[in-house]
Amino acid sequence: MIPAYNTLVVLAGCGLLGLAAGTVGCFALLRGRALVADAIGHAALPGVALGALAAAALGIEARSLPPLLIGAAATGVLGVLAMQALGRTGRIREDAAIAVVLSAFYAAGVAMLSVLQAVPEVAQAGLSHFILGQAAALRAADAWGAGAIAAGCVAACLVLFRPLAAACFDAEFARVQGLRVGAVDLALLGLLVLVCVAGLQAVGLVLVVALIVLPPAAARLWAGRLPGMLALSGGFGAACGLAGAAASAHWPDLPTGAGVVLAGAVLLGVSMLVGPESPRALRRVAAEPR
């Protein structure tokens, strides 16, 4: 049986989203920015609420994706700036800054969603789908928009491959060679914001970090060099996105984010057991007689 057109478009959009998340996540993992993606996802929630409120005030459908994504991107960037400001104090460690931003912004978003339940136009928008994701609620136009953002992120990663790789592997040497590592980090954070925002409705803001972290973590256990790891990570991310979207389309009550995370967890588990760079394989090689 051939799936409906809207289902095929949703699958394509989620596949592209997974490809982008795996590609950007590869650099985020190597640069030690994986938890930043989690903070960005949670920081996007109040932006979703503000976007829905603004759309309703302008007479636009409250679940229209453009204003929601604009609001999510705005508060996601605000969250990144807040983390950097806290880190510059010299008194607060990076992990503490991430925890502060994640919890504060998410609490603000939950409070705003509770208040907005009293606004009829917003209450019917189904904003709760943005927490755990629901691909079945995506419309074709929404899926195409998310796919376009994801494709742009992949293209940006390919263009910035050399500076991103230099910053990931030896930031100090790259800085000595004249590379503006701070600007590269900002570009990487910007790509993380875009991926998180693009995946809000499909994967959900709570679990979008799993789509960014699990594919590169699995790819790291198969490839010993960056180009191979990058290709595998993108492929694994696309596979996880497709699996989660297909499961959500088949079982509409299943949140897409949960399906994506389970697919990624299985993939990582298999990689840890049989991958050539897995701990088990490395122990076996070390035990072999020289």
C-alpha positions in Angstrom: 0.0 0.0 0.0 1.4 3.4 -1.0 1.4 5.9 1.8 -0.6 9.2 1.4 1.2 12.2 0.0 1.2 14.1 3.3 2.7 11.0 5.0 5.5 10.8 2.4 6.2 14.5 2.8 6.4 14.2 6.6 8.7 11.2 6.3 11.0 13.2 3.9 11.0 16.2 6.3 11.8 14.1 9.3 14.5 12.3 7.4 16.1 15.6 6.4 15.8 16.8 10.0 17.6 13.7 11.2 20.3 14.2 8.6 20.9 17.7 9.7 20.8 16.8 13.4 23.3 14.0 12.9 25.6 16.3 10.8 25.5 19.3 13.2 25.5 16.9 16.2 28.8 15.4 15.0 30.6 18.7 15.5 28.6 19.5 18.7 29.7 16.2 20.2 33.3 16.6 19.4 33.3 20.2 20.6 31.7 19.3 23.9 28.5 21.2 23.1 25.9 18.4 23.4 24.2 19.6 26.5 23.9 23.1 25.0 21.5 21.6 22.5 19.4 20.4 25.4 19.3 23.8 26.9 18.4 25.4 23.6 15.5 23.0 23.1 14.1 23.8 26.5 14.7 27.5 26.1 12.5 27.4 22.9 9.3 26.6 24.9 8.5 30.2 26.0 9.1 31.3 22.4 6.6 28.9 21.1 4.0 30.2 23.6 4.8 33.8 22.7 4.6 33.0 19.0 1.2 31.5 19.4 0.0 34.5 21.4 1.3 36.9 18.7 -0.3 34.9 15.9 -3.6 34.9 17.7 -3.4 38.7 18.3 -2.7 39.2 14.6 -5.6 37.1 13.6 -3.4 34.3 12.2 -4.1 30.6 13.1 -2.3 30.0 16.4 -0.7 26.7 15.2 0.7 28.3 12.1 4.3 27.2 12.1 6.2 30.4 11.0 5.4 32.6 14.0 6.0 29.6 16.4 9.4 28.9 14.9 10.4 32.6 14.9 9.4 32.8 18.6 11.3 29.6 19.4 14.4 30.8 17.6 14.3 34.1 19.4 14.2 32.6 22.9 16.6 29.9 21.9 19.2 32.6 20.9 18.3 34.4 24.1 19.1 31.2 26.0 22.5 30.9 24.3 23.3 34.5 25.1 22.3 33.9 28.8 24.6 30.9 29.0 27.5 32.9 27.6 26.8 35.8 29.9 26.8 33.5 33.0 30.0 31.8 31.8 31.8 35.1 31.4 31.4 35.9 35.1 34.1 33.5 35.9 32.2 32.4 38.9 29.7 30.0 37.3 30.9 26.9 35.5 29.5 26.0 32.1 27.5 23.0 33.3 25.9 25.2 36.0 25.1 27.9 33.4 23.4 25.3 31.2 21.4 23.9 34.1 20.2 27.4 35.1 19.1 28.4 31.6 17.5 25.0 30.9 15.4 25.0 34.1 14.5 28.7 34.1 13.4 29.0 30.5 11.5 25.7 30.6 9.7 26.7 33.8 8.8 30.0 32.1 7.5 28.2 29.1 5.3 25.8 31.2 3.9 28.7 33.2 3.1 30.6 30.0 1.4 27.5 28.4 -0.7 27.1 31.5 -1.8 30.7 31.4 -2.5 30.6 27.6 -5.0 27.7 28.2 -7.5 30.5 29.1 -7.1 32.0 25.6 -9.5 30.0 23.3 -7.6 30.6 20.1 -4.3 29.4 21.6 -5.8 26.6 23.7 -7.0 24.8 20.6 -3.6 25.0 18.9 -2.2 21.8 20.4 1.0 23.4 21.6 1.6 20.4 23.9 2.8 18.5 20.8 5.9 20.7 20.9 7.0 19.1 24.1 7.3 15.5 23.0 6.7 15.9 19.2 4.0 14.5 17.0 4.8 14.0 13.3 1.2 13.1 12.6 0.2 16.7 13.4 2.6 18.1 10.8 1.1 19.5 7.6 2.8 19.2 4.3 3.9 22.9 4.3 5.3 22.5 7.8 7.3 19.5 6.8 8.7 21.2 3.7 9.7 24.2 5.8 11.4 22.1 8.5 13.1 20.1 5.7 14.4 23.3 4.0 15.9 24.5 7.3 17.5 21.2 7.8 19.0 21.2 4.3 20.4 24.6 4.9 22.1 23.4 8.1 23.7 20.5 6.3 25.0 22.8 3.5 26.4 25.2 6.2 28.3 22.3 7.9 29.8 21.3 4.6 30.9 24.9 3.8 32.3 25.3 7.4 33.9 21.9 7.5 37.5 22.9 7.9 37.1 25.6 10.6 34.6 23.4 12.5 37.0 20.5 12.4 40.0 22.7 13.5 38.0 24.0 16.5 36.9 20.6 17.5 40.2 18.9 17.5 42.7 21.6 18.6 41.1 24.9 19.4 44.3 26.5 20.8 46.4 25.6 17.8 43.7 26.8 15.5 43.6 30.1 17.4 47.3 30.5 17.1 47.0 29.9 13.3 44.6 32.9 13.1 41.2 31.0 13.2 38.5 33.0 15.1 37.4 30.1 17.3 34.8 32.3 19.0 33.1 33.0 15.7 33.2 29.3 14.8 31.6 28.4 18.1 28.9 31.0 17.5 28.2 29.5 14.1 28.0 26.1 15.6 25.6 27.3 18.3 23.5 29.0 15.6 23.2 25.8 13.7 22.2 24.0 16.9 19.5 26.6 17.4 18.2 26.1 13.8 18.2 22.3 14.2 16.4 22.4 17.5 13.8 24.9 16.1 13.2 22.8 13.0 12.7 19.7 15.0 10.3 21.2 17.6 7.0 19.9 16.2 8.4 16.6 14.8 10.6 15.5 17.6 9.7 17.8 20.5 11.9 20.2 22.5 12.5 17.8 25.3 13.9 15.0 23.1 15.4 16.8 20.2 18.8 16.6 21.9 18.7 12.9 21.5 18.5 13.2 17.7 21.5 15.5 17.9 23.6 13.3 20.3 22.7 9.6 19.6 23.6 9.4 15.9 27.1 10.9 16.3 27.7 8.9 19.4 26.9 5.7 17.4 29.0 6.9 14.4 32.0 7.5 16.7 32.0 3.7 17.5 32.2 2.9 13.8 34.6 5.5 12.3 38.0 6.6 13.4 38.2 9.7 11.1 36.0 12.7 10.9 34.8 12.4 7.3 33.6 8.9 7.9 32.1 9.8 11.2 30.3 12.8 9.7 28.8 10.7 6.9 27.7 7.9 9.2 26.3 10.4 11.8 24.1 12.0 9.1 22.9 8.7 7.8 22.2 7.4 11.3 20.3 10.6 12.1 18.2 10.3 8.9 17.4 6.7 9.8 16.3 7.6 13.3 14.1 10.5 12.0 12.5 8.2 9.5 11.9 5.5 12.0 10.3 7.8 14.5 8.1 9.5 11.9 7.0 6.2 10.5 6.2 4.8 14.0 4.2 8.0 14.9 2.3 7.9 11.6 1.4 4.2 12.2 0.5 4.7 15.9 -0.8 8.3 16.1 -0.7 8.3 19.9 3.0 7.6 20.0 5.1 10.8 20.3 7.6 11.1 17.5 10.3 12.1 19.9 10.0 8.9 21.8 10.2 6.8 18.6 13.3 8.7 17.5 15.0 8.3 20.9 14.2 4.5 21.0 15.6 4.1 17.5 18.7 6.0 18.3 19.2 4.1 21.6 18.9 0.7 19.8 21.4 1.9 17.2 23.9 3.0 19.8 23.4 -0.2 21.7 24.2 -2.3 18.6 27.2 -0.1 17.8 28.6 -0.6 21.3 28.3 -4.4 20.9 29.6 -4.9 17.3 31.2 -1.7 16.1 34.9 -1.8 15.3 35.6 1.1 17.6 33.3 -0.1 20.4 34.7 -0.7 23.9 34.2 -4.5 23.5 36.1 -4.6 20.2 38.9 -2.5 21.5 39.3 -4.8 24.6 39.4 -7.8 22.3 42.1 -6.2 20.1 44.1 -5.2 23.2 43.9 -8.8 24.5 45.3 -10.3 21.2 49.0 -11.4 21.4 51.4 -9.1 19.7 
